[in-house]
Amino acid sequence: MDVSAGGYGLGPESGQLLVHTTRTGLGAKAGHDLTIEVTRWHGEAAVDPADPAGSSVSVEVDADSLVVRQGTGGVKPLKESDRREIGKILGEKVLHTRRHPTITFRSTRVEGSAEEFRVEGELTLVGVTRPAEVRGSLAEGRVRGSAVIVQSRWGIRPYSALFGALKLSDEVEVRFDVGLVPKEL
């Protein structure tokens, strides 16, 4: 399916938005690399395949909707109770979701081609807005890509445990795979 120029809705009903974390430090073997799914989010894209510079995207995430789906590595397998506890820590101590209930991204510039594009924009995370870059591609009606977010640029101190011996890496990767659904007129 080719994508025609127009407006498209984005959200969990048409694809996935995932956050991948890795661990570091002397105690890294004890921890897990995590795959976290954003379960409540929405956005819209104005797409012009013939002129990517005429395209734009905005996304809003419910910061309290992140769910740990998978944990790899570690000494012991990740249990359901571990996933819930990690989710609670993520909301309360990392993202401070009571004070900052939403995460937003708004594009400021799109360049490249459908096969390989780059989107510059403003990411607001824990109430701080900074530039962020997304790279991706558009093929067969699906948009796929990723962005690397350095938490400390937004004032987030990466989570640590075991007196700092186990830490999450400062860089997290956000990946998306979303079908473009034409907006209703």
Solvent accessible surface area in square Angstrom, and as a share of the most:
residue,aa,sasa,rsa
1,M,147,0.66
2,D,140,0.73
3,V,19,0.11
4,S,77,0.50
5,A,69,0.54
6,G,36,0.34
7,G,36,0.35
8,Y,11,0.04
9,G,22,0.21
10,L,18,0.09
11,G,1,0.01
12,P,56,0.35
13,E,147,0.66
14,S,17,0.11
15,G,15,0.14
16,Q,85,0.38
17,L,19,0.09
18,L,32,0.16
19,V,20,0.12
20,H,34,0.15
21,T,9,0.05
22,T,68,0.40
23,R,58,0.21
24,T,57,0.33
25,G,36,0.34
26,L,179,0.89
27,G,15,0.15
28,A,23,0.18
29,K,167,0.71
30,A,45,0.35
31,G,7,0.06
32,H,30,0.13
33,D,42,0.22
34,L,13,0.06
35,T,24,0.14
36,I,4,0.02
37,E,30,0.14
38,V,6,0.03
39,T,38,0.22
40,R,127,0.46
41,W,15,0.05
42,H,110,0.49
43,G,13,0.13
44,E,85,0.38
45,A,11,0.09
46,A,45,0.35
47,V,21,0.12
48,D,43,0.22
49,P,48,0.30
50,A,99,0.77
51,D,72,0.37
52,P,24,0.15
53,A,76,0.59
54,G,49,0.47
55,S,22,0.14
56,S,54,0.35
57,V,34,0.19
58,S,27,0.18
59,V,26,0.15
60,E,57,0.25
61,V,12,0.07
62,D,44,0.23
63,A,3,0.02
64,D,92,0.48
65,S,2,0.01
66,L,26,0.13
67,V,57,0.33
68,V,6,0.03
69,R,117,0.43
70,Q,94,0.42
71,G,18,0.17
72,T,64,0.37
73,G,47,0.45
74,G,25,0.25
75,V,113,0.65
76,K,149,0.63
77,P,114,0.72
78,L,18,0.09
79,K,129,0.55
80,E,102,0.46
81,S,56,0.36
82,D,47,0.24
83,R,65,0.24
84,R,150,0.55
85,E,89,0.40
86,I,45,0.23
87,G,24,0.23
88,K,116,0.49
89,I,30,0.15
90,L,26,0.13
91,G,8,0.08
92,E,90,0.41
93,K,135,0.57
94,V,15,0.08
95,L,14,0.07
96,H,65,0.29
97,T,15,0.09
98,R,223,0.81
99,R,167,0.61
100,H,49,0.22
101,P,79,0.50
102,T,58,0.34
103,I,23,0.12
104,T,26,0.15
105,F,23,0.10
106,R,120,0.44
107,S,23,0.15
108,T,94,0.55
109,R,131,0.48
110,V,12,0.07
111,E,51,0.23
112,G,51,0.49
113,S,46,0.30
114,A,23,0.18
115,E,130,0.58
116,E,125,0.56
117,F,26,0.11
118,R,51,0.19
119,V,8,0.05
120,E,48,0.22
121,G,3,0.03
122,E,65,0.29
123,L,18,0.09
124,T,37,0.21
125,L,17,0.08
126,V,20,0.11
127,G,48,0.47
128,V,44,0.25
129,T,65,0.38
130,R,100,0.36
131,P,80,0.50
132,A,13,0.10
133,E,65,0.29
134,V,22,0.12
135,R,130,0.47
136,G,12,0.12
137,S,38,0.25
138,L,23,0.12
139,A,53,0.41
140,E,145,0.65
141,G,4,0.04
142,R,77,0.28
143,V,24,0.14
144,R,106,0.39
145,G,19,0.18
146,S,32,0.20
147,A,11,0.08
148,V,87,0.50
149,I,11,0.06
150,V,43,0.25
151,Q,12,0.05
152,S,59,0.38
153,R,111,0.40
154,W,4,0.01
155,G,68,0.65
156,I,10,0.05
157,R,206,0.75
158,P,30,0.19
159,Y,79,0.30
160,S,44,0.28
161,A,31,0.24
162,L,102,0.51
163,F,222,0.93
164,G,32,0.31
165,A,33,0.26
166,L,30,0.15
167,K,86,0.37
168,L,36,0.18
169,S,25,0.16
170,D,47,0.24
171,E,97,0.43
172,V,18,0.10
173,E,49,0.22
174,V,35,0.20
175,R,111,0.40
176,F,38,0.16
177,D,51,0.26
178,V,7,0.04
179,G,11,0.10
180,L,9,0.05
181,V,75,0.43
182,P,88,0.56
183,K,93,0.39
184,E,166,0.74
185,L,225,1.12
